[in-house]
Amino acid sequence: MDLAGRRPGRAGGRVSNGPMTYVSTRGHAPAIGLGAALVAGLAPDGGLYVPASLPRFDVADFDGCDSLPAIASRLLRPFFAGDALADELDAICAEALDLPAPLRAIAQDTGLLELFHGPTAAFKDFAARFLAACFARLRPRDVDAVRTVLVATSGDTGAAVAAAFHRRPGFRVVILYPDGRVSPRQAHQLGAFGDNVRALRVAGSFDDCQALVKRALADDALKARVALTSANSISLGRLLPQMAYYALTALQHRRAGGAPPLFIVPTGNLGNAFAAILARACGLPIGAVVLATNANRTLPDFFAGADYAPRASVATLANAMDVGAPSNFERLRWLCPDDADLRRAVTAEAVDDATIRTTLRAYAERGLVVCPHTATALHVLDRRRAAGDHGDAVVVATAHPAKFDTIIEPLLGHPVDTPPALAALLARPAEAEPIRADYADLCAALLAHPEPAPAA
């Protein structure tokens, strides 16, 4: 499939109104429906599920759609076609995506897309709430089963998933995070929910956590004893709704008379950025997509011409992007198998810690306080402006700066205001259990933990 959303050997244009099926990026698993793909998380051949074909949209297709839930419902309808969830799509979008996603003007030609106004102050809230709303409708009403949502997090995913599933009947959440490699407030969030949410602090990196989750999801013997699913960005339920806020922003810009804007997206595991690329492939008016990373250079090195070479991650100030083996690169290569074409369609730039500090301080002096991840994107913007690119641009702000107070407040010399929802979580006691980065330890934890009682 190319970046215009056409699969080689098939005619371009809109897909039919028939059922949508999902296939593995590795091509060795049967095609299945949306609901089954959501529950499975990972394909049985180890690949990631992707749509068998992509719909194509015109701007006029969204006439009358002004809110994020309305645009999401229109955008995602072809992806839900033929599935039992299709009749619930409007309700799912209304329930999960009723969150602010303001585009804040920070210069005449630049907007900051603020995606941190949800319950855990990070962009992950949109997709986690959407996935939870889907899962709640997929759960059999007559089966006293508990599904375990297993998630690896580099900082923000775990809290968003925990909030979305907290006290939701029929589910428990098990979060794996790298001990000492998330911010103190992120760690507190992860351990503050209790009830049906359990946090495990792993003696290792995020890549270790992610590898443990993938191994568990591929372990049929374990899944025979524990009903496992995933809420990481490998899940379609995370990927699909993230397309919606890019569509909303791009459509608002077009309706105001603007050309398709450049999007600069901070990225680690590549899920959020891939959603922007996929929305563009479906015909949304999105211009160039630039990936902003920290000192983990797997993606920038590839897009600069090197072979794709996953490596051990390194710890940085922008910890939620400390990923050396981004899972969703597999989806990106599925969308555009030719590396030369892919490098023409997407670019990536790395930003080191010293530059993140300088950028945080410089923008704060101008009245804009951001998180370290957003700072990487702002610095990439500054580089492009210095090189003469003065077209319209959207910088994606992925988390609230208050989640990184130990980094930002010393640079500013004063406290950062904490959003009420985050403050409420920080006021709760928190607990996380230590485990080694060892699969046997994870299995023991999953099997030993008593499951919450199912809903009456």
C-alpha positions as CSV (number, residue, x, y, z in Angstrom):
1,M,0.0,0.0,0.0
2,D,1.3,3.5,-0.8
3,L,1.0,6.7,1.2
4,A,-2.0,7.7,-0.8
5,G,-3.8,4.8,0.6
6,R,-3.9,2.5,-2.4
7,R,-2.9,-1.1,-2.3
8,P,-0.8,-2.1,-5.3
9,G,-2.8,-4.1,-7.8
10,R,-6.1,-2.5,-6.8
11,A,-7.9,0.5,-8.1
12,G,-7.6,3.7,-6.2
13,G,-10.5,5.7,-4.9
14,R,-13.1,4.8,-2.2
15,V,-13.5,1.4,-0.7
16,S,-16.9,-0.3,-1.0
17,N,-19.5,-0.2,1.7
18,G,-18.8,-3.9,2.4
19,P,-17.3,-5.2,5.7
20,M,-13.9,-4.1,6.7
21,T,-11.4,-6.8,7.6
22,Y,-8.0,-6.6,9.3
23,V,-4.8,-8.4,8.3
24,S,-1.4,-8.8,9.9
25,T,1.5,-6.6,8.8
26,R,3.5,-9.9,8.5
27,G,0.9,-11.5,6.2
28,H,0.7,-14.9,7.9
29,A,-2.6,-14.6,9.8
30,P,-6.2,-14.8,8.7
31,A,-8.2,-11.7,8.1
32,I,-10.6,-10.9,10.9
33,G,-13.2,-8.3,11.9
34,L,-12.6,-5.2,13.9
35,G,-13.9,-6.5,17.2
36,A,-11.7,-9.6,17.1
37,A,-8.7,-7.6,16.2
38,L,-9.3,-5.2,19.1
39,V,-9.5,-8.1,21.6
40,A,-6.5,-10.0,20.1
41,G,-4.2,-6.9,20.2
42,L,-1.4,-8.7,18.5
43,A,-1.9,-11.0,15.4
44,P,-1.0,-14.7,15.9
45,D,2.0,-14.4,13.6
46,G,3.4,-11.6,15.8
47,G,2.4,-8.8,13.4
48,L,0.2,-5.8,14.0
49,Y,-3.3,-5.6,12.7
50,V,-4.0,-3.1,9.8
51,P,-7.0,-2.5,7.6
52,A,-7.2,-4.6,4.5
53,S,-7.9,-1.5,2.5
54,L,-8.2,2.2,3.3
55,P,-11.2,4.5,2.6
56,R,-10.7,7.8,0.8
57,F,-12.3,11.0,1.9
58,D,-12.9,14.5,0.5
59,V,-13.1,17.6,2.7
60,A,-16.8,17.8,1.7
61,D,-17.4,14.4,3.3
62,F,-17.2,16.1,6.7
63,D,-19.7,18.9,6.0
64,G,-21.8,19.4,9.0
65,C,-19.2,17.7,11.3
66,D,-17.7,20.3,13.6
67,S,-16.9,18.5,16.8
68,L,-14.3,15.9,17.5
69,P,-16.9,13.1,18.2
70,A,-18.8,14.0,15.0
71,I,-15.6,14.0,12.8
72,A,-14.4,10.8,14.5
73,S,-17.7,9.0,13.8
74,R,-17.6,10.0,10.1
75,L,-13.9,9.2,9.7
76,L,-14.1,5.8,11.5
77,R,-17.4,4.5,10.0
78,P,-15.7,2.6,7.1
79,F,-13.3,1.0,9.6
80,F,-16.2,-0.3,11.6
81,A,-18.2,-1.5,8.6
82,G,-19.7,-4.9,9.0
83,D,-18.7,-5.3,12.7
84,A,-21.0,-5.6,15.7
85,L,-19.5,-2.4,17.0
86,A,-20.7,-0.4,14.0
87,D,-24.1,0.4,15.5
88,E,-22.4,1.7,18.6
89,L,-19.8,4.0,16.9
90,D,-21.7,7.2,17.5
91,A,-22.1,6.4,21.1
92,I,-18.5,5.3,21.5
93,C,-17.2,8.6,20.0
94,A,-19.6,10.7,22.1
95,E,-18.6,8.9,25.3
96,A,-14.8,8.7,24.7
97,L,-13.9,11.7,22.6
98,D,-15.7,14.5,24.4
99,L,-12.4,16.1,25.4
100,P,-10.9,19.5,24.4
101,A,-8.3,19.5,21.6
102,P,-7.7,23.2,21.1
103,L,-5.4,24.6,18.5
104,R,-3.6,27.5,20.2
105,A,-2.0,30.1,17.9
106,I,1.6,30.7,19.0
107,A,2.7,32.6,15.9
108,Q,1.0,33.9,12.8
109,D,1.7,30.7,10.9
110,T,2.0,28.2,13.8
111,G,-0.5,26.4,16.0
112,L,0.0,24.3,19.1
113,L,-2.4,21.3,19.1
114,E,-3.0,20.8,22.9
115,L,-3.8,17.2,23.5
116,F,-3.3,17.2,27.3
117,H,-6.7,18.3,28.6
118,G,-8.0,14.8,29.5
119,P,-8.1,13.1,32.9
120,T,-4.4,12.1,33.0
121,A,-3.0,15.2,31.2
122,A,-1.7,13.4,28.1
123,F,-2.8,12.7,24.6
124,K,-3.1,9.0,25.4
125,D,-6.4,9.8,27.1
126,F,-8.3,10.1,23.8
127,A,-7.4,6.6,22.6
128,A,-7.5,4.9,25.9
129,R,-11.0,6.0,26.6
130,F,-12.1,5.0,23.1
131,L,-10.6,1.5,23.5
132,A,-12.2,1.1,26.9
133,A,-15.6,2.1,25.4
134,C,-15.2,-0.5,22.6
135,F,-14.1,-3.2,25.0
136,A,-17.1,-2.6,27.3
137,R,-19.4,-3.2,24.4
138,L,-17.5,-6.3,23.3
139,R,-17.7,-8.0,26.7
140,P,-20.2,-10.8,26.7
141,R,-23.0,-9.9,29.2
142,D,-23.6,-13.5,30.2
143,V,-20.0,-14.6,30.9
144,D,-18.5,-14.1,34.4
145,A,-15.1,-13.6,32.9
146,V,-12.5,-10.9,33.6
147,R,-10.3,-9.6,30.8
148,T,-6.8,-8.5,31.8
149,V,-5.6,-5.4,29.9
150,L,-1.8,-5.8,29.9
151,V,0.1,-2.6,29.0
152,A,3.7,-1.4,28.9
153,T,4.3,2.3,29.4
154,S,7.1,4.7,29.0
155,G,5.2,7.2,31.2
156,D,1.8,8.3,29.9
157,T,0.1,5.3,28.4
158,G,-0.3,3.4,31.6
159,A,-2.1,6.2,33.5
160,A,-4.4,6.8,30.6
161,V,-5.4,3.2,30.3
162,A,-5.7,2.9,34.1
163,A,-8.1,5.9,34.2
164,A,-10.1,4.6,31.2
165,F,-10.6,1.1,32.8
166,H,-10.6,2.0,36.5
167,R,-13.5,0.3,38.3
168,R,-14.9,-0.8,35.0
169,P,-16.7,-4.1,35.6
170,G,-15.1,-7.2,33.9
171,F,-11.6,-5.7,33.5
172,R,-8.4,-5.5,35.3
173,V,-5.3,-3.5,34.2
174,V,-1.7,-4.6,34.7
175,I,0.8,-1.9,34.0
176,L,4.5,-2.5,33.4
177,Y,6.8,0.5,33.6
178,P,10.6,0.9,33.7
179,D,11.6,1.6,37.3
180,G,13.4,5.0,37.6
181,R,12.8,5.9,34.0
182,V,9.5,7.8,34.3
183,S,9.0,11.1,36.0
184,P,8.1,11.0,39.7
185,R,4.6,12.3,39.0
186,Q,4.1,9.8,36.2
187,A,5.2,7.0,38.6
188,H,2.8,8.2,41.2
189,Q,-0.1,8.3,38.7
190,L,0.6,4.7,37.7
191,G,0.3,3.5,41.3
192,A,-2.5,5.7,42.5
193,F,-5.5,4.0,41.1
194,G,-5.7,0.7,43.0
195,D,-8.9,-1.3,42.8
196,N,-8.7,-3.2,39.5
197,V,-5.4,-1.5,38.5
198,R,-2.0,-3.0,39.4
199,A,1.3,-1.3,38.6
200,L,4.5,-3.3,38.2
201,R,7.8,-1.4,38.2
202,V,10.3,-3.4,36.0
203,A,14.0,-3.4,36.5
204,G,14.7,-2.5,32.9
205,S,13.8,-0.2,30.0
206,F,10.6,0.5,28.2
207,D,11.7,-1.8,25.5
208,D,12.0,-4.6,28.1
209,C,8.5,-3.9,29.2
210,Q,7.2,-3.9,25.7
211,A,8.9,-7.2,24.9
212,L,7.3,-8.8,27.9
213,V,3.9,-7.7,26.9
214,K,4.3,-8.9,23.3
215,R,5.6,-12.3,24.5
216,A,2.6,-12.7,26.8
217,L,0.1,-11.8,24.1
218,A,1.7,-14.5,21.9
219,D,1.7,-17.1,24.6
220,D,-1.3,-19.4,24.0
221,A,-0.6,-21.4,27.2
222,L,-0.8,-18.3,29.3
223,K,-3.8,-16.9,27.5
224,A,-5.6,-20.2,28.2
225,R,-5.3,-19.3,31.9
226,V,-5.6,-15.5,31.8
227,A,-7.8,-13.6,29.3
228,L,-5.3,-11.2,28.0
229,T,-5.6,-8.2,25.7
230,S,-3.5,-5.1,25.1
231,A,-3.9,-1.3,25.2
232,N,-0.5,-0.3,23.9
233,S,-0.2,1.5,20.6
234,I,0.0,-1.9,18.9
235,S,-3.8,-1.9,19.4
236,L,-6.1,-0.8,16.6
237,G,-8.3,0.7,19.3
238,R,-5.5,3.1,20.1
239,L,-4.5,3.9,16.5
240,L,-7.9,4.6,14.9
241,P,-9.3,7.3,17.3
242,Q,-6.0,9.2,17.2
243,M,-6.6,9.9,13.5
244,A,-9.6,12.0,14.5
245,Y,-7.9,14.9,16.2
246,Y,-5.6,15.2,13.2
247,A,-8.6,15.2,10.9
248,L,-10.3,17.8,13.1
249,T,-7.3,20.1,13.0
250,A,-6.6,19.7,9.3
251,L,-10.3,20.3,8.4
252,Q,-10.5,23.4,10.6
253,H,-7.4,24.8,8.9
254,R,-8.8,24.0,5.4
255,R,-12.2,25.6,6.3
256,A,-10.3,28.8,7.3
257,G,-8.7,28.9,3.8
258,G,-5.3,27.4,4.7
259,A,-3.2,25.0,2.8
260,P,-2.6,21.5,4.3
261,P,-0.3,22.3,7.2
262,L,2.9,20.6,8.3
263,F,2.5,18.5,11.4
264,I,5.5,18.1,13.8
265,V,4.8,15.2,16.1
266,P,6.9,14.1,19.1
267,T,7.2,10.4,18.9
268,G,8.7,7.3,20.6
269,N,6.7,4.2,19.7
270,L,5.4,5.9,16.6
271,G,1.7,5.3,17.3
272,N,0.5,8.9,17.4
273,A,2.6,10.0,14.5
274,F,1.4,7.0,12.4
275,A,-2.2,8.0,13.1
276,A,-1.4,11.4,11.4
277,I,0.2,9.6,8.4
278,L,-2.7,7.2,8.1
279,A,-5.2,10.1,8.2
280,R,-3.2,11.7,5.4
281,A,-3.3,8.4,3.4
282,C,-7.1,8.5,3.7
283,G,-7.2,11.9,2.0
284,L,-7.3,14.3,4.9
285,P,-5.7,17.7,4.1
286,I,-2.5,17.1,6.0
287,G,0.9,18.3,4.6
288,A,4.3,17.0,5.5
289,V,4.6,14.9,8.7
290,V,7.8,15.4,10.7
291,L,8.8,13.1,13.6
292,A,10.5,14.7,16.5
293,T,12.5,12.3,18.7
294,N,14.8,12.6,21.6
295,A,18.3,11.1,21.7
296,N,17.0,7.7,20.8
297,R,18.0,7.8,17.1
298,T,16.4,4.7,15.6
299,L,14.0,6.7,13.5
300,P,16.1,9.7,12.6
301,D,19.0,7.5,11.5
302,F,16.7,5.4,9.3
303,F,15.1,8.5,7.7
304,A,18.6,9.9,7.1
305,G,19.4,6.8,5.0
306,A,20.7,4.2,7.3
307,D,19.3,0.7,7.6
308,Y,16.5,0.3,10.1
309,A,18.3,-0.9,13.2
310,P,16.4,-1.1,16.5
311,R,18.7,-0.7,19.5
312,A,18.7,-0.4,23.3
313,S,16.9,2.8,24.4
314,V,18.7,5.5,26.3
315,A,17.2,7.5,29.1
316,T,16.3,11.2,28.4
317,L,14.4,14.1,29.7
318,A,11.6,13.3,27.3
319,N,11.2,9.9,28.9
320,A,7.9,8.9,27.3
321,M,9.8,8.7,24.0
322,D,12.6,6.6,25.3
323,V,12.1,3.8,22.7
324,G,14.8,2.1,20.8
325,A,12.5,-0.4,18.9
326,P,9.3,1.4,17.9
327,S,6.5,-1.1,17.4
328,N,4.6,0.9,14.9
329,F,7.5,1.2,12.4
330,E,6.1,-2.2,11.2
331,R,2.8,-0.5,10.3
332,L,4.6,2.4,8.6
333,R,6.5,-0.1,6.4
334,W,3.3,-1.9,5.6
335,L,1.8,1.4,4.4
336,C,4.8,2.2,2.3
337,P,7.1,-0.8,1.7
338,D,9.6,1.0,-0.4
339,D,12.2,2.7,1.8
340,A,13.0,5.4,-0.7
341,D,9.3,6.4,-1.0
342,L,8.9,6.3,2.7
343,R,11.9,8.7,3.3
344,R,10.4,11.1,0.8
345,A,7.0,11.0,2.6
346,V,8.2,11.3,6.2
347,T,11.2,12.9,7.9
348,A,12.5,12.6,11.5
349,E,14.9,14.7,13.6
350,A,16.5,14.0,17.0
351,V,16.9,16.5,19.8
352,D,19.3,15.9,22.7
353,D,18.7,16.7,26.4
354,A,20.8,19.9,26.4
355,T,18.7,21.3,23.5
356,I,15.5,20.2,25.2
357,R,16.5,22.3,28.3
358,T,17.5,25.3,26.1
359,T,14.2,25.1,24.2
360,L,12.1,24.8,27.4
361,R,13.8,27.9,28.9
362,A,13.6,29.9,25.7
363,Y,9.8,29.3,25.1
364,A,9.1,29.9,28.8
365,E,10.7,33.3,28.5
366,R,8.2,33.9,25.7
367,G,5.3,32.8,27.9
368,L,4.8,29.3,26.6
369,V,5.5,26.5,29.1
370,V,5.5,23.0,27.6
371,C,6.6,19.5,28.5
372,P,10.0,18.1,27.4
373,H,8.4,16.0,24.6
374,T,6.6,19.0,23.1
375,A,9.9,20.9,23.4
376,T,11.5,18.5,20.9
377,A,8.8,19.4,18.4
378,L,9.2,23.1,19.0
379,H,13.0,22.8,18.4
380,V,12.4,21.0,15.2
381,L,10.1,23.8,14.2
382,D,12.8,26.4,15.0
383,R,15.3,24.5,12.8
384,R,12.8,24.4,9.9
385,R,12.0,28.1,10.3
386,A,15.8,28.9,10.3
387,A,16.2,26.9,7.1
388,G,13.5,29.1,5.4
389,D,10.4,27.0,5.8
390,H,7.7,29.5,6.7
391,G,4.6,27.5,5.7
392,D,1.7,26.8,8.1
393,A,2.7,24.4,10.8
394,V,1.0,22.5,13.7
395,V,3.2,21.4,16.6
396,V,1.6,18.6,18.6
397,A,1.7,19.1,22.4
398,T,1.5,15.7,23.9
399,A,1.5,16.2,27.7
400,H,0.9,18.8,30.4
401,P,4.2,20.3,31.7
402,A,3.0,19.7,35.3
403,K,3.7,16.0,34.9
404,F,7.4,16.9,34.6
405,D,7.8,19.4,37.5
406,T,11.2,18.1,38.5
407,I,12.6,18.9,35.1
408,I,10.7,22.1,34.3
409,E,10.4,24.0,37.6
410,P,14.2,24.3,38.2
411,L,14.5,25.8,34.7
412,L,11.7,28.3,35.3
413,G,12.4,29.1,38.9
414,H,8.7,28.8,39.9
415,P,6.0,26.1,40.2
416,V,3.9,24.9,37.2
417,D,0.2,25.0,37.8
418,T,-1.2,21.5,38.2
419,P,-4.5,20.6,36.4
420,P,-7.3,19.6,38.9
421,A,-7.5,16.0,37.7
422,L,-3.8,15.5,38.0
423,A,-3.7,17.1,41.4
424,A,-6.5,14.7,42.6
425,L,-4.4,11.7,41.5
426,L,-1.3,13.0,43.1
427,A,-3.2,13.4,46.4
428,R,-3.9,9.6,46.5
429,P,-1.5,7.1,47.9
430,A,0.5,5.1,45.3
431,E,1.9,1.6,45.2
432,A,3.9,-0.3,42.6
433,E,5.4,-3.8,42.9
434,P,9.0,-4.5,41.8
435,I,9.7,-7.3,39.3
436,R,12.7,-8.2,37.2
437,A,12.6,-7.9,33.4
438,D,12.0,-11.6,33.3
439,Y,9.1,-13.4,31.6
440,A,8.8,-15.9,34.3
441,D,8.3,-13.1,36.8
442,L,5.6,-11.5,34.7
443,C,3.7,-14.8,34.3
444,A,3.9,-15.4,38.1
445,A,2.5,-12.0,38.7
446,L,-0.4,-12.4,36.3
447,L,-1.3,-15.8,37.6
448,A,-0.9,-15.0,41.3
449,H,-2.9,-11.8,41.3
450,P,-6.5,-12.3,42.3
451,E,-8.9,-11.1,39.7
452,P,-11.6,-8.5,40.8
453,A,-15.1,-9.8,41.0
454,P,-17.1,-9.5,37.8
455,A,-20.1,-7.2,37.5
456,A,-23.3,-8.5,38.9
